[in-house]
């Protein structure tokens, strides 16, 4: 009988010690864990990985960079078919295979290596929760250039109106997931990114409602994060300070290649280009941009190559040099051999300054309208047409300046 009491006493003592040790460990972790605001004191840029998921599959991935003090931010899309030799898999594959097989932490680490950025936060949203967020926020506003009335490969109906619309419920999923044969992959990525921007803008618009105590739990339940609820509330509060009309939208650029039956997007210049874009993006968010001299020159950048997203990513490089990029688009052809600057204002020195920055010597001068001639005034000072000789940072192979008249 005494032996049984002694054993029970020992078990009880062991339990007490275990609980005490657990409390010590928890308290130690709590003390070591920096809050979001504390972390931003040493690194003022919010760096978060945002995933839209459909069960175990990645629908869309963006890296969110922002500086709450200035209200400026950027989004860098990571296409699901971005290809490389991934250390976590030990093979060449699509990057979304890392998430599916190894989980969010390994996925974040591979993206950190891709961009050469440390991503402190992960935010995951399931499609069904994305729909719920849209309803809670009163819909998400997007622009749909043409009506969509198609059937998917499994018989699903894709039906969306055209114009400036607000999407609710299942229409959000339709907008995020439909894919037409006539649509380029970078257009699909751009469309999905626009929906994420719409979500972030709606969170900003409704911030006074979201952070009311009785409401926050409903919004927070739509997200999964590597933060506890208190720290996630801190992060979301900072995210809702960003002006989403000032967010730069970028993506990983590269060339598609078929590997074992899969089409993989290999990052341009072995990934060096997107790393430089990420570095310059962080710098531009913190520093006020402005052109040297007494005015800012306005550009249109046209992609004359097959490199997906090249014009949009070149935008950030030129903004860092003090140029304002008003528009990015595709050139009339994707077979341009040489990069070209079209001078629309007859300012040879400014055109040469742009050319010197990217080592482009092919500069053509558009015909300047005569006084009194009724010609539409262009919105741009220069048009930069990117050719195959542009490696994402510099033009190669041009040795002499070419001046002409269009």
FITI-929935 format. One record per residue (C-alpha): x, y, z. Coordinates in steps of 0.001 Angstrom, whole numbers, plus 524288, in hexadecimal, padded with zeros to 5 digits. Example, Ala and Ser with C-alpha at 12.3 -4.5 7.8 and 13.67 -1.06 7.14 Angstrom:
// FITI-929935
<<8300C 7EE6C 81E78>>
<<83566 7FBDC 81BE4>>
END
This chain:
// FITI-929935
<<80000 80000 80000>>
<<80B06 80946 8039F>>
<<81207 805D0 7F711>>
<<8061D 809C5 7EF07>>
<<80556 816CB 7F615>>
<<813CC 818EF 7F3A0>>
<<8122B 8161F 7E50F>>
<<8068D 81F54 7E423>>
<<80E7E 829BE 7EAFF>>
<<819B1 827F9 7E171>>
<<81090 828D4 7D5B4>>
<<80A60 8351B 7DB41>>
<<817D2 83B09 7DD96>>
<<81C16 837D5 7CFAF>>
<<80FC3 83E61 7CA60>>
<<8124E 84A83 7D28E>>
<<8205C 84B5A 7CD87>>
<<81BDA 8494D 7BF67>>
<<811BC 8542C 7C084>>
<<81BA5 85D19 7C6EB>>
<<8259E 85AA0 7BBFF>>
<<81B38 85CEA 7B19E>>
<<817D1 869EB 7B7C9>>
<<82634 86DD2 7B81F>>
<<827DC 86A37 7A9BA>>
<<81B70 87177 7A5DD>>
<<81F83 87D7D 7AD83>>
<<82D23 87CFB 7A76B>>
<<8277B 87C03 799B0>>
<<81E1D 8871D 79CB2>>
<<82931 88FDB 7A149>>
<<8319C 88CA7 79569>>
<<826A6 88E78 78B7A>>
<<8271A 89C1B 785D5>>
<<81A1A 8A25D 782DB>>
<<817EE 8A74F 7750D>>
<<81A49 8B56D 77914>>
<<826AC 8B1D4 78085>>
<<82C04 8AAB1 774A1>>
<<82911 8B64C 76BEB>>
<<831AE 8BED5 7747B>>
<<83D83 8B78F 76F2E>>
<<83806 8B4F1 7618B>>
<<82D58 8BEC4 75DDE>>
<<828BB 8B753 751D4>>
<<81D77 8ADD5 7534F>>
<<82131 8A183 74BCF>>
<<81653 89786 74B02>>
<<81346 88BAA 742B9>>
<<804EA 88B5A 73ECE>>
<<7FEF8 87EDB 73967>>
<<7F189 87C67 733BD>>
<<7EED6 86DDF 734C5>>
<<7E4E5 863F4 73051>>
<<7E672 858F2 73A1B>>
<<7F47F 85410 73909>>
<<7F6EC 85B31 72C33>>
<<7FC74 868C9 72A08>>
<<7F3C2 8715F 721A9>>
<<7FBCC 87DB9 722B6>>
<<807E7 88286 729EC>>
<<80C39 89075 72C44>>
<<81725 8964E 73446>>
<<81221 8A299 73AED>>
<<81BD9 8AD6F 73E0B>>
<<8177F 8B9F2 744B1>>
<<81C19 8C58B 74CAC>>
<<81105 8C9DD 75580>>
<<81716 8D733 7584A>>
<<81669 8DB48 749F9>>
<<80A7F 8D350 74626>>
<<81219 8CD9D 73AA0>>
<<812B4 8BF4A 7371F>>
<<81531 8B521 72CB3>>
<<8107F 8A7A3 728EA>>
<<81921 89DAF 72213>>
<<811DB 8924C 71BFE>>
<<81865 884F8 71C93>>
<<8128B 87CDA 7116C>>
<<80F37 86F0B 715C6>>
<<81752 8693A 70AB8>>
<<823D8 8707B 70E57>>
<<82E46 86644 70BFB>>
<<83B40 86363 7129D>>
<<842B3 858D8 719D3>>
<<83BF8 859D9 72701>>
<<84444 85586 73275>>
<<83864 851A3 73A69>>
<<83435 8482F 72FA6>>
<<841A6 8441D 72ABA>>
<<83D5F 84578 71C87>>
<<83915 84EAE 711B8>>
<<82A9F 851BD 712BD>>
<<82031 85C30 713A3>>
<<820E4 8646D 71FCF>>
<<812FC 86128 723D9>>
<<81760 852F9 72537>>
<<81F6A 8577F 730E5>>
<<8132C 85C51 737C8>>
<<80B60 85030 73482>>
<<815E3 846A3 738FC>>
<<81D5B 84DF8 74398>>
<<8140B 85842 748DA>>
<<813FF 866D6 74B0A>>
<<82111 86835 75226>>
<<828EB 8618A 74764>>
<<82143 86941 73D38>>
<<8249F 8760C 74403>>
<<83313 87269 744BF>>
<<833BD 86F71 73628>>
<<82D59 87C7F 732EB>>
<<836B1 8836C 73C2A>>
<<84206 87DA2 73462>>
<<83B87 8814D 72788>>
<<83A3C 88FAD 72B62>>
<<84591 8909A 73501>>
<<83C1E 895FE 73F2B>>
<<838A8 89179 74CCD>>
<<829E2 88FF0 74DBD>>
<<825CE 8915A 75BE0>>
<<81758 88E9F 75A5F>>
<<80EB4 884E4 75344>>
<<8004F 8873F 75088>>
<<7F7FC 87C68 74AB0>>
<<7EA17 87DE2 74589>>
<<7E1DF 8729F 740AA>>
<<7D924 875C7 734F5>>
<<7CCDD 8737E 73D05>>
<<7D1F2 87D3B 7471B>>
<<7D57B 886BF 73C3C>>
<<7C726 88625 73827>>
<<7C2E7 8888B 74638>>
<<7CC10 89435 7475B>>
<<7C660 89A05 73AED>>
<<7B8B2 89903 740B1>>
<<7BCD2 89E95 74DE8>>
<<7C364 8AA18 74716>>
<<7B7F5 8AD57 73E38>>
<<7BDF1 8A7B3 731DB>>
<<7CAF0 8A954 72AEE>>
<<7CC13 8B33A 71FF5>>
<<7D306 8AF3C 71366>>
<<7D2A7 8B2E9 7050D>>
<<7CF45 8A81B 6FB50>>
<<7D206 8ACC1 6ED5F>>
<<7C991 8A279 6E6B1>>
<<7BE2C 89A2C 6EB10>>
<<7C1C7 88C34 6EE86>>
<<7B805 881B4 6EA78>>
<<7BF25 874BB 6E964>>
<<7BF58 866E8 6EE97>>
<<7CB1D 8613F 6F582>>
<<7D16E 8541E 6F278>>
<<7C918 84D58 6FCDF>>
<<7BC63 85387 6F874>>
<<7BCA3 85ECB 70230>>
<<7B638 86B5C 6FDA8>>
<<7BEAC 8778D 6FCD6>>
<<7B59E 8834F 6FC29>>
<<7BA28 89122 6FF5D>>
<<7B506 89E6B 6FAD3>>
<<7BDA2 8A89A 6F45F>>
<<7C13C 8B606 6F968>>
<<7C3FE 8BB21 7070C>>
<<7BD0D 8B16D 70FEC>>
<<7BC88 8ACE1 71E04>>
<<7BDF3 89E4A 71FD0>>
<<7B80D 89651 72ADA>>
<<7B840 88813 72EFA>>
<<7BAB2 87E05 72474>>
<<7BD44 88891 71A3A>>
<<7C9FC 88B4C 72169>>
<<7CE4C 87D33 71F91>>
<<7CA3D 87D98 71143>>
<<7D251 889D8 70F0F>>
<<7DE24 883D3 715D9>>
<<7DDBD 87689 70F42>>
<<7D87C 87787 70162>>
<<7E256 87688 6F65B>>
<<7DF7C 8789F 6E7FC>>
<<7E74E 872D0 6DCD3>>
<<7E8C7 88073 6D71E>>
<<7EE63 88610 6E3B9>>
<<7FD10 88765 6E5D0>>
<<80260 88225 6F2A4>>
<<80738 88F79 6F71B>>
<<7F96F 894C4 6F4EA>>
<<7F41F 88A19 6FDCA>>
<<7FE00 88D9B 70853>>
<<7FB08 89C12 706C4>>
<<7EC76 89973 7083A>>
<<7EE75 891AC 714B1>>
<<7F765 89C15 71A1F>>
<<7ED0A 8A669 71765>>
<<7E38B 89E92 71FB6>>
<<7ED3B 89E31 72AEA>>
<<7EF06 8ACF2 729AC>>
<<7E030 8AE57 72A01>>
<<7DFD9 8A66F 7369E>>
<<7EA8C 8AE92 73CF7>>
<<7E3E2 8BB34 738BB>>
<<7D6E8 8B681 73E6E>>
<<7DDA8 8B322 74B47>>
<<7E317 8C105 74BA7>>
<<7D5C9 8C6FC 748AE>>
<<7CF39 8BF26 75379>>
<<7DA1E 8C000 75DA2>>
<<7D18E 8C722 76789>>
<<7C7B7 8BC02 76721>>
<<7D189 8B0D8 766B3>>
<<7D897 8B46B 7733A>>
<<7CC76 8B5A5 77BA1>>
<<7CDBF 8AAF7 785D1>>
<<7C10C 8A407 78261>>
<<7C47A 8A412 773D1>>
<<7D2D3 8A0A2 77369>>
<<7D136 89242 776C2>>
<<7C890 89072 76AB1>>
<<7D2BE 8967F 761B6>>
<<7DE4C 88FE0 76861>>
<<7D7F3 88280 766AF>>
<<7D970 88407 757E8>>
<<7E854 88418 758F4>>
<<7F2B9 87A6F 75D45>>
<<7FFB6 88040 76182>>
<<80C74 87D49 76869>>
<<80899 88790 77284>>
<<80000 886C4 77E80>>
<<7F34A 88E69 77DD9>>
<<7F8A4 89A60 784EE>>
<<80469 89B98 77BFA>>
<<7FC33 898BD 76FF9>>
<<7F33C 8A3F2 773E1>>
<<7FF4E 8ACB6 774B0>>
<<803CA 8A85A 76734>>
<<7F656 8AA03 7610D>>
<<7F509 8B78E 76708>>
<<801CF 8BB83 76070>>
<<7FDC3 8B535 75391>>
<<7F143 8BD42 75369>>
<<7F937 8C9D0 753DF>>
<<7FED2 8C789 74644>>
<<7F97D 8CF9A 73B08>>
<<7F670 8C536 730E2>>
<<7F624 8CF1B 725E6>>
<<804D0 8D08F 72886>>
<<80809 8C217 72883>>
<<81183 8BD9F 71DED>>
<<80D7B 8B0B4 717D7>>
<<81880 8A7DA 71329>>
<<81AF6 8999B 71048>>
<<825D4 88FD2 70E49>>
<<829C6 89070 70010>>
<<82FAD 885E0 6F7B6>>
<<82EC8 87CBE 6EC2F>>
<<82620 870BE 6EB6D>>
<<82CDD 863C5 6E8D6>>
<<82732 85619 6E82E>>
<<82D3B 84C96 6F1F0>>
<<82819 83E90 6F2B5>>
<<81B02 842DB 6ED48>>
<<819A8 84E8E 6F67A>>
<<81AE4 85CAD 6F208>>
<<823C8 86386 6FBD2>>
<<82699 8720B 6FCB6>>
<<83537 873D5 6FE9F>>
<<83834 88121 704D5>>
<<83F15 88ACB 6FC07>>
<<84E05 88BB5 6FD38>>
<<84E46 87FC5 70622>>
<<84638 88712 71030>>
<<84F6C 892C8 71151>>
<<84580 89BDE 70AF2>>
<<83A80 89960 7149D>>
<<84409 89A92 72003>>
<<8483E 8A7FD 71B22>>
<<83A0D 8ABF1 71913>>
<<836EA 8A7BB 72707>>
<<84275 8AF7B 72C80>>
<<83EF0 8BBA5 724E1>>
<<830AA 8BA1A 72899>>
<<83407 8BA41 7370F>>
<<83C8B 8C64A 73508>>
<<8320E 8CD78 72D52>>
<<827DD 8CAD3 737D1>>
<<8303F 8D11E 7424B>>
<<83647 8DC34 73A7D>>
<<82EAD 8E700 733FA>>
<<830E9 8E5C0 72574>>
<<83344 8F137 71C8F>>
<<83AE2 8F428 71078>>
<<8477D 8FB7C 7110B>>
<<845F6 908EC 70B4D>>
<<83A09 911A9 70A4F>>
<<82FE7 90838 704E7>>
<<82BB8 8FA13 704AC>>
<<82B2B 8F375 6F768>>
<<81FC1 8EA94 6F473>>
<<82162 8DD7C 6ED94>>
<<819AE 8D2BF 6E75E>>
<<820B1 8C5A5 6E787>>
<<81D26 8BBB1 6DD25>>
<<8215A 8AD80 6DD93>>
<<82633 8A997 6D01D>>
<<82AB1 89C19 6D497>>
<<8250C 88F26 6D8F1>>
<<82A34 89113 6E6C2>>
<<81E2D 890F8 6EF5C>>
<<81C6B 89D39 6F7A8>>
<<82905 8A3CF 6F321>>
<<822EB 8B149 6F14D>>
<<81C5A 8B17A 6FE94>>
<<828CE 8ADC8 705A9>>
<<83110 8B77B 6FE01>>
<<827A5 8C1C5 70312>>
<<82D50 8C12E 710C5>>
<<83B3F 8C282 70BB9>>
<<83804 8CF04 70476>>
<<82FE9 8D4A4 70F7B>>
<<83BD2 8D301 71812>>
<<84356 8DB48 70E30>>
<<8397D 8E657 70F4C>>
<<830AE 8E389 703A5>>
<<821F7 8E26B 704EA>>
<<81C52 8D699 6FDEB>>
<<80E63 8D9D3 6FA19>>
<<80B68 8CD61 6F2C7>>
<<810CA 8BFE0 6EFA0>>
<<80BD4 8B7C5 6E450>>
<<80F8F 8AE30 6D9BC>>
<<815F8 8B37A 6CD75>>
<<80F5F 8B0DB 6C03D>>
<<8189B 8A536 6BEBF>>
<<82039 89C83 6C819>>
<<82B3F 89AEC 6BE39>>
<<832CB 8A78E 6C07F>>
<<84146 8A4A7 6BF5C>>
<<845F0 8B1D7 6C46D>>
<<84176 8BA2A 6CFB9>>
<<83D4B 8C7A6 6CB45>>
<<83A05 8D4B7 6D185>>
<<83021 8DD21 6CA37>>
<<831C4 8EB7F 6CDB4>>
<<8246B 8F216 6CCDF>>
<<82882 8FF91 6D1B6>>
<<8353F 90212 6CA79>>
<<83D86 90275 6D6D0>>
<<849F6 8FBD8 6D26C>>
<<85113 8FD66 6DF6A>>
<<84610 8F75A 6E76C>>
<<844B1 8EC23 6DDC0>>
<<85354 8E9A9 6DE93>>
<<85281 8E9D2 6ED75>>
<<84862 8DF04 6ECCC>>
<<8509F 8D7D2 6E2CE>>
<<85CCA 8D8D3 6EB2E>>
<<855AE 8D2DC 6F6CD>>
<<85286 8C65A 6EF64>>
<<85DBC 8C751 6E56D>>
<<85487 8C94C 6DA01>>
<<859FC 8D128 6CE9B>>
<<84ED2 8CF3E 6C4FA>>
<<84700 8DBC9 6C678>>
<<83D40 8E039 6BC48>>
<<83690 8ED5D 6BC6E>>
<<8282A 8EDDD 6B92F>>
<<823BD 8F8BE 6B044>>
<<8203C 904C7 6B837>>
<<8139A 90B57 6B402>>
<<814F1 91888 6AD6D>>
<<80F27 9246B 6B403>>
<<80077 924DA 6B1CA>>
<<7FFE9 916C9 6AD12>>
<<7F477 90F6E 6B302>>
<<7FB56 90362 6B870>>
<<7F7CE 8FC43 6C4E7>>
<<801C6 8FF37 6CF8D>>
<<80827 8F2A7 6D499>>
<<80714 8EF45 6E304>>
<<81544 8EADF 6E366>>
<<8225F 8F130 6E166>>
<<828B7 8E486 6DCF3>>
<<824C7 8D6F0 6D8D6>>
<<82E4B 8CC2E 6DC78>>
<<82CC6 8BFF7 6D431>>
<<833EE 8B46C 6DA25>>
<<83AB0 8AB46 6D0A2>>
<<841CD 89E53 6D18F>>
<<84E9C 8A558 6D43A>>
<<84972 8AA15 6E177>>
<<84D3F 8A104 6EC98>>
<<84445 8A71D 6F6A9>>
<<84E39 8B147 6FACE>>
<<856D1 8B4CD 6EF34>>
<<85656 8B498 6E067>>
<<8613B 8AC82 6DA3F>>
<<8671B 8ADC4 6CCB7>>
<<8637A 8BBBE 6C939>>
<<86FB1 8C390 6C635>>
<<86B66 8CF98 6BEED>>
<<8609A 8D970 6C0A3>>
<<85611 8D99D 6B643>>
<<84E6D 8E634 6B4A4>>
<<84329 8E6A3 6AB2A>>
<<83567 8EB8F 6A8EC>>
<<8291F 8E365 6A92A>>
END
